[in-house]
Amino acid sequence: MDRFFADAGAWDDARVLLDSRESHHCLRVMRKRLGDKVEVFDGKGRWGRGVITELSDTEAAIRLEQEERERRRLPAISLAVALSKGKVMDSVVQKAVELGVDRIQPMLTEHTVVRLEQESLSGRQKKWRRIALEACKQCGQNFVPEVRSVVSFEEVVRENDDRAGLLASLHQGALPLKDALRKIPVGLEGIGLLIGPEGDFSVSERELAVDGGFHPVSLGPLVLRVETAVTFGLSVLVHELR
């Protein structure tokens, strides 16, 4: 069943009104008609199924026949990932959403190759948020993750909010991820995963992260591309902790 997004303010009892963007997608792209059944969600756990009852050139209204609220799964997973080139970062955002991440934090590291002006970064962030929303619509995710503005690695470490923190690392002393997860306390509310560029984090960054409470972990003996490391790391966290 095709899914459409409607923020909380668009839900009125059993009626949901799609905004102009979603209405355009519903009517012009998906070619929905009166009486068609669709699913809607608000990005915060509420979702419903219903029938299109009103149409105009710019709006579509749905009468709900079913409405549910999904509880957020714990622990909340926060991904901080080194900024990558164009479509690679787009893919990272999409796959992270499909794997159930709660927050995506793009960051600049010492070995990050990409350097963009602030205006360009702002445009990229809007694009990533759109990609996150579209991924939620496609995969059935009812919580739209927060996609934050690009910040420095130092800011990510400084803002660590007492979650368990894991730093993917190629350093020989890094603990295998499966061993590190055995030490995670039961009932943990949040966990953070830091994925660096393909050149890995610098020595000073690793030391800063350790001082900030992060634990270096190994994702295996091979050097992984950023998008592969993200997919692998998040898949293991979801499988083991949720």
N, C-alpha and C positions, 0 to 999 in steps of 0.2 A: 504494500500500500504506500502511495506517495506521501511524503511528509513535508510539512511546511512550518516555518517558525513564526510565532506570534508572542511578543513580549507580554509581561504580566498585565500591563494596562489595557491590552486588547481583549482580555477575557471578561465577559459580562454574563454571569450566571451560565447558561448553557449555550451562549453565543460567542463566537470568536471571530474577530475582524482582522483580516490580513492587511498589512500595510502595502503601500504602492509597489515596493520591490517584490515582496512575496506574491502579491496578487498578479503582477506581471509574469512571474515565473509559473504560477499556477495556471493562468489563463492562456498566455501566449506561448510559453515554452512547453509546458506539460499538457496544454490543450484540454483542461478540465471543463466540465459543463455542469449545469444545474442537475442536482441529484447524484453526482459522483461522490463516492466515499473517499475521504482523505484522513490523514492523521496530522495532528498539530502538537507542538510542544513549546514551552516557554523558556527553555534553556536553564531552568532552575529545578528541574525534576518533575514538573507537572506536564502531563500529556493527555491527549484525548483523541477519540475517533468520532467522526460525524459525517454529515452530508452537507454539500454546498447548497445553500438555500437562496443566496442573493449574489447577483453578478452585475458589474458595471464595467466601464472601460478601465477603471483604476482600482476597483475594490472587489473583494470576494468575502462573503460571510459564511461561516460554518455553524450549523446547529449540532451541538455535541450530543452523542448518544451514549458515550462512555467517557469517563474522566478518572484519571488515576494520578497518584503522586508517588514517585520513586524516591527511595531514601539513598542518600549519597553513600557510596561504599568507602570503608576505611581500611587501611590508612589512606589519607589524601596523598597523592603523588605529585610532586613538583619537579619539573624537568627544567634545568638550566643548560643551555646548549650553545656552543660557540657558533657565532654567525657564519653561515656558509653561503656560497654563491647561489644566486637566483633560484632555479628550480630545485636544487638540493634542499634548501631551507623550506621551500613550499612542501616538499615531500615529507620532511621531518615533522612539520606541523600536522599534516594530514594523518600520518601514521601514528603520531602520538595521541591524537584525538581518538582514533580507532581503537587504541589500546587502553583508553580510559584515563588518561592523564588529567589532572585537575588544574594545573597551571603550567604555562610555558614561558620561560624567561630567556630570550635571546641575549647573548653577552659577547663582549669583545675581550679577547685574550691576547697575550703577547705574540702568539703564533697565528692569530687570525689574519688571513690574507685580505678579506673583504674590508674596505674602508669606504663608508658612504657619508655624504653630507646629511645634516639633520633633516632637511626637507625630504630627502630620499628615504631616510629611515622611517619617517612618519608615514610615507606612502606605502612602504613595505609592511609596516605594522598593520595598516588598514587591510592590506591584501591578505596577510596571515589570518586576521580575524575573520575575514570572509571565507577563507579556506577552512578554518576551524568550524564555522557554522555549517558550511556545505558538507563537511565530513560528518557532522552530527546528524544532519538530515539523511545522509546516505546510509550510515551504519546503525542507526537506531539509538544513538547516544542522546540521553535527555538532559544532560548537563553540559552546557557549552563552557569549555575551559577558559580561564583568563589568559589572554595573550598580552604579555607586558611589553613595555617599551625597552629598547635595547639599552643595556647598562654595561659597565665594566665588570670584570671578574671580581675586582676588589669589593664592589658594591654588593654583589651576590653573596660573597662570604660574610660581609659585614651585616647583612640583613637576615642571616640565618636565624630563624625564630624557634630555636630549641628543637627542631625536628631532627630525626636521625638523618645524617648527611653522608652520602656516598660519592666519592670522586673517582670516576673511571680513570685508570692510570696504567701506563705501560711500564712503570717502575718495577724492578724485580722484587721489591719488598711489598708490593700490593697484595692484599689478601684476596684469594678467589672469591668471587661474588657469592657463591653458594655458602661458603664458610662465614662470610660477613653477615649474611641474612640469618644464620642460626643464632646470632647474638642479638638480633633485634627483639626487644621486649614485646610480649603479647599485649594487645590492646593499644598499640602505638597509634596515635591519631594522624601523624603525618611523616612523610619521608621525602628527602630531596635527593635527586640524582644529577650530578654534574658531568656533562660530556664535553670534552674539549675538541680542538681541531685535530686534523689527521696527524699533525706534528706533535700532538700531545700537549699537556700543560707544561709550562716551564718549571724549572726547579724551584724558583722563588714562589710561583703560584701554588705548587704542591705544598710547600712549607707553610704558606699563608693559610691554605685551606685546612691543613692539619691543626694549626694553631686555632682555627675558627671552629673546630669540632667535627670536621669532615674526615671520613675514613677512606684512604685509597683502596680501591678494589680493582681486581683484574677481570676483564671480560674474556679471558682466554689467551692463548699464546700467539694468536695472529693479530696483525695490525688491521683494524676494521675502518671502513669509511664511516664518516659521521652518521649518515642515515642508517647504516647497518648497526652501529653501536647503540644508537637510540632505540631501534626496534628490538634488538637483543636484550638490552638492559631493562627496558620497560616490560617486555614479555616475561622475563624472569621475576621481576618485582610483583607483577599482577598475579602470576601463577602461584608464587610462594606466600604472598602476604594477604591476598583477598579471597 
